[in-house]
């Protein structure tokens, strides 16, 4: 029996006393605010609701989230997905982290996001989010984009966006595997495409309501990194993985409320855009680390120090689509978030600014 045979064992064929055993992969965000950690345990299954899953603990001193003398951090299961790596009734569990006393730890951004999305005014507006997650595949041990010559550069950008062919698309097997794995898991993934820079790709999550697209995005990131691990490549969420005349990587966040989607919604969108402009500095500070290297006013970005908006303008901070303008209702696209942003922070901040904040 090979190692692959063991990895693919169908546990439903176990002895009858173990038929209901499942593996739950607990996933959480570590102290970096970006890297994911996970560990697994055996549970009685099947499991259909997070309330059926026990809380668990981990060593926070090893993840940058607790001191060594008081290192225990508690995982609270929050969302369940089917496990595309093990199949069957096995599950992935998105968690957030708390102290033993039940207080959210400082890096738990989900807790505050839930409070905002649970606010009566926000619930009434039913905020939808669709997030376009860009990322770059890197050659292992080289930290250089997949498909690029070692220490060298590809030709000018242009052929790679939605490109087809061995000289244009790099890493397609990993990307397509990720797409299918997300669909299997129950992630609300809308699609994928190759991006402008060679070795750069994008997947879209949503549109879904409130906290859901945030959980989906984190689990989709986890699945992507696991697939890349198996393929021997590295996933980079750095907003500018290659300096020079090439695109950075962002996480454009599309947003609408019930009022925006209704007749006359364009006026609501314009008012929301004005509010976003008034809090530009606060949003930029929360929209990802290293974003100043990406938001330069070039390569389809607005300058980080300037807020602007426009119709179908990919060089704007906020873009309003032509379909929205024509219909007089729809959504706006916030193009400022970087690829390494925390969706819990970005989405809840957009909702808080546009719905709850009274300038």
N, C-alpha and C positions, 0 to 999 in steps of 0.2 A: 504494500500500500504506500502510495506517495504522499508527500506533504500536502499537495493540492487535493488529493482524495480526502484527507483528514479535514482540511479547511472546508470542503464542500459536503461534509457529512450531513445527512438529513436526520435531524434529531427526532423527527416524528416517528422514526423507525426504532427508537430506543425501547428498552424494556417497558412494559405497560405501567410500571410504577413511576416512570419518569416522563410519561407522554405529555404531561402538562407543564414541564419545565421549559422556561424561555430565558434567553439572554437579553438583558437590558443594558444598553450602552448609555451611561450618564455623560452628558456633554456640558461643559461650562466654559466661560471666558476667564482667562487668567489675569494676573495683575498688569499685563501690558495693555489691556483693553482691546487687544486684537487677536492674540493667539488663543487657540482653543485647546482644551485638555479633555481627556475622556478616560473613563474606566468602566468596567463592566461587572455585573453580578447576575446570579441566577435567581429567578423569581418563579412563583407559581403563575401560570398563564392560562388562557390568554388575558392580556391587559388591554382595556379600551379607554381608560380615563386616567389622567395624572393622579387623581386622588387614590387610586389603587396601588400606587407605587410608593414604597417607603422612602423617607428622607435618608440621606447618606452623608458621610463626612469625608474630608480629605485634608491633607497636610498643607495648609495655606502658607507655611514658611517656605515651601518649595515652589510656590507659584507667585511669590511676590505679593501675597494678600494677608499675611499674618506674621507676627513675631514668633521666633522659635519657642519661647517660653509659654506661649498661649496660641498654639498653631492650628487648632481645630476650627474648620469652616464647614458649615452645613449646607448641603445641596437640597434645594426644594424643586422637585419635578414640576414642570410647567406646561410642557407640550410633548405629544407623542407622535412619532413617525414610524412607518414600517422600515425595517432594516434592510437596505438593498444589498448589503454584503453577505448577510446570513440567510435572508429569505424567511419563509415560514411565518411563525408568529413572533419572531424576534423583533425588538424595537430599538429605536434611537429615542433618547429622552433629553429634551432641551431643559436645562436647569438654570436657576439663578442662586446666588450665594448669600448666606446669612451667618451672623454670629450664633454661638450656642444659646444666647439669650433671645434670639429671634429678630435681631435688628439687621437690616440689609447692610452688607459691608460696603465701603466707599466705591468699589468698582462695580457694584451691582446697579447698573443704569436701567435695568428693566423695571425695578420697583417704582421709580418715579414716573416712568413712562406709563405704567398701568394706572397710576393716580390721575394723570392728565387725561388719558383715554377713557377713564371712568367718570370724569366730570360730566354732570347733566347737560351742560351746554355743548360739550364735545360729542356726547352720545347722540344728541338730537341732530347734529350735523353729519353724522355717519362719515367720517373722513376716510377716503380711499387713498392708498399709496401704491404706486408701482415703481420699483427701484431697478435701475439699470446698472448692474454690477460689472464693472470692467476689471480685468486682471491680466497679468503677464505670466506666461510660462517660461521658466528659466532652465538652462542646462545645469544639471546637478554638479556641484562642486565648483562651478565657474561663475555663478550669479550673472549670467549673460543670457539674453533672450534666446529661446528655442528657435533654431533655424538660422541664426546669425553666425557668420564665421567667427572663430575664436579670436577675440581682441579686435575684430573688425566690424564693419557696419553693412547693413543691407542697402539696396538701392533706394532711391527716393520713395517716400510714401505715395500711395495712390493705388497700386495694384493689390494691396493686401486686404483692404476693407471689403468684407464679404467675398474674398478671393477664393478661387478654386484652382487647384494644381499644386504639385509638389514644390514648386518654386515660390508659391504664394501663401499657402496655408500650412502651419506647423503645429502639430499636436491635435489634429482633428479627432483621432481615436479617443483620446482622453476627454475631449470636450463633448463628443457625442455620448460617450459612456456616462458622463456626468448628467447630461440632459435626461437620459433614460432612467438613471438611478434616482434623480429627483422626482420624476413622474411616479415611479414605483413607490417612493417613500411617502408621497402625499404632499410634497412641496408644491405650492401653487406657482410653478415656473411657467412663464409665458413664451419663452423662446430663447434662442442663442444666435450669435453671429460673430464672425471674425471682425476685429476692429482695425483701425487705421494703421497702427504700427505693427510690423511683422512680429508674430509671436504673442500678440495681444488679442484677447477674446472678451466677450460679454455674454452674460445671461441676464434675463429679466425675471423679476419676481413680482407677482400681483397682476392687476390691482386687487387688493383685499383690504379689509377694514381694520383700523386701529393697530393693535399689537401684533396681529397675525402675520403681516408681511415681514415684521422684524424677526420673529421666531423662524419663519421660513428662510430668510436670508442667512441667518447664522447657521442653520442646519445645512443649507445648500453650500455654504462655505466649507463646513466640516466635510461633507461628502466629496467636494472638489479636492480638498487637500488629501483626503484618504486615497482617492483615485490617482492623483498625481504621485503619491507615495509609492503605490504599486507600479506605476509607469516609470518611476525613476526620474521624475522631473520635479521642479519646485514651483509652487504658486507664489507669486509676488503681488501684494496689494499696495505696493509703494506707489504714491501718486505720480512719481517721475522716475521710473526705474532706469532710464537712459537719458543722460543730459544731451542737450543739443537740439537739432532741428527735427524733432519727432514728438508725437502726441504723448501727453501724460495719460494717466488712468483715473477715471472718476467714478462716481456712483450717482448719476443724475436721478433726482427724486421727483416723480410725477405725483401730483396732489390735486384732489378735488374734494369738495364738501357737497352735501345735499343741495345747498343753496346755489353752488356753482354749477351743478348739473341741471338745475331747473331753468325754465325760461327766464331770461334776464340775468343769467349767471355771470355774464362777462363783466358786468358792473361790480359784482361781488369779487371776482378774480382781480380786477383792477385795484379795489380797495385792499385786498389781501396783499397784493404786490407792493403797494405803498407802505403797508405795515412792515413787510419783510425788509424793505429798503431802510426804514428808520432803525431797524435793529441789525443792520448788516454786520457790524463789528462783532456783536455778540454771537451771531450765527457762524461767522467765519471762524471764530475762536473754538467752536464746538464741532466744526465740520471735517476734522481729520488732521493728523500730524504730517507736516511737510507739505501741506497744500500750497504754500507760497511758491514752491518750485514748479507747481503745475499751473496755477492761476496767474499767468503773466500777460494776458491780453493777446496771446498768440495761440496757435494750434487749437482753435475752437474753444477758447476760454475768454472770460472777462478778466480784467486786472483785479487782483485781490483787494486793492484799496478803493475800487470804484464799483458802485452798484448801478446797474442799468437793466432795462428790460426791452424786449422787442418781439415783433411778430416773426416767427420762423427764424430767429437770429441765434445761431449757435455760438456766437461770440458775446452773448448777453448773460447776465447773472440769472435772470428769469426769462425763459422762452415761453411764448404763448403760440400754440400751433395755429396754422391757417384754418384748419377745420373748426377749432374753437372760435376763432374770430368770425368765421362765416356763419356758424350756428348761433352765435351770441351766447354760448354756454359751453361748459366742458371742464378743462383742467389747466393747470400751469405746470411748468417743469423748472425745478430749481437745479441749475447746472453747477452749483458751487461745491456740493459735497465731494470729498475725495474718495478714492477707492477703499481707503482704510477707515472710513467713518464708521461709527457705531449707529446702526439703524434705530436702536431704542432712543438715542439722543436726538438724532436728526428729525425723525418723524414726529416725536412728541413736541419738539421745540417748534416745528412748523405749525402744528395744531395749536399750541399754546399762544404763539405770536398772532396767528390769523383769527383765532376764535375767541380766546380768553383775554388777551392783552388789550387794555384800553389806553391808548397813547394820550 
